[in-house]
């Protein structure tokens, strides 16, 4: 799971190794095949290919789902996760990816491709007036702001159940909106204690089948969040109040166990939001 920004050679080599040197497939909804020569230059593989699935019609094509089913490793590129959710959810493409996951085939993603890996996904709805990112300030001021579009049950990974995944975390100051998303998940009745894996740019989290996750890359690493209490105020048009968010920052080289939700060589602290303002038990919210 890569947090966006520059691609990390180490993460791709790791994913290639997990694929057994077989047929490696890049999935995207727009763009080109520029990942192909990059991955071929890093890894010894039987093949590398990119499939661009730009609409729901193409996601219904049985040839596309057959290609996905024949892959030994899958990587979902960055871009716009709204396209992945709107174009692929409820189609044979979704079924094929989940069938590969169920068979134990490795999967990864960066940026938008990371954002769709968890059980809970920010759908990234935009309007005609603004193509900007949804900001932390907007979500903290009103967790029911119309662009807070959360979906679930796109991909089905046991280790990422009850989990939201996000990218560009520190670089784009996404902590506040993440806490708003987690509060909405509780308020909407999806989970009483949702979790989040939030990864900064130039960082990656490499997760083995046993749930052990290693943090690599020169970025600020990964943040593992967990809700322990229901929000005190989470209502339309009102600033958010929620307390007791467990946080763990794992920098480069640290290890975190997703099954026990505990880590080594990292930093534990507590976060709260009071009347729309984020507070930390440490000197910094990050």
C-alpha positions, 0 to 999 in steps of 0.5 A: 500500500503506497501513499502516493507521490514518487513510486517506491522501487522497494515496494514494487520489488516486494509485490513482484516477489509475492506474485511469484514472478508470474503475470503482473497486471496494472489496473487503472481507469485512465492514463496509459501503460507507463508502469509497464517498462518501469516494473519490467526494469525492476522485476523478473516477471513472466509478463507485465500488462496494463488494462485501462477500464474507463467506464461501466461498459468496459467493466462488463466485458468478459475478456477484461475479467478473464485477464484479471483472473489470469494475473498472479499479481495486481496493482491499482494505479493512482488517479481518481477513486470515484472512477474505480467505485463508479465504474467497477463496483457491481461489475465482473471487474469487482468480482474478478479482483475479489476472486483473485484476493480470495485465492491469495494473490497479492494486490497493491495500490497507490494514491487512489488505488490505495484508497479503494483497498479497505472495507470503507472507501472515501468515494471522492465525489466532486462537483462542477464548481470544484475539482479540489480535494475535500479538505479537513476543515470542510469535514471537521466543520460539518461531517455531513458535508455533501462531498463526504461520500463514503462507500463500503464492500468494494474489495474484500480483504480479511486484514482490511476489514473494518478499515479505511485506507487513505494516502497523501496523509501528512502532505495534504493534511488529511488527518481532520477529514479522516477523523470526520470519516471515522466518526461518520462510519460510527454515526451511520451504524457501519461500525462501532470501532472503525480503524484507518491506515493512513500513509504519507507520500513516499511511504509504503506499508508492505503487509504479509499474509500473517498481518505483519506490516513493514513501513518502507520509504523516505516519507513520514510513514504510516498512521494507524487510527482506531475509534474507541468511543462514539462521537459526542457530536456528529450531525449535519451542519455542526462541528464534530466532537469525538474523543479517544482516537487511538493513534500510532505513528510508524516511521520507516523501518517500523513494524505494525501487526494488523491483527493485534493492531499494535506496533514496534518502534513507533509512537502511540498517542491519543487524538480528539476533536472538540468543536471541529478542532483537532487535539493531540496528547502530544505536541503535534497532531502528526 
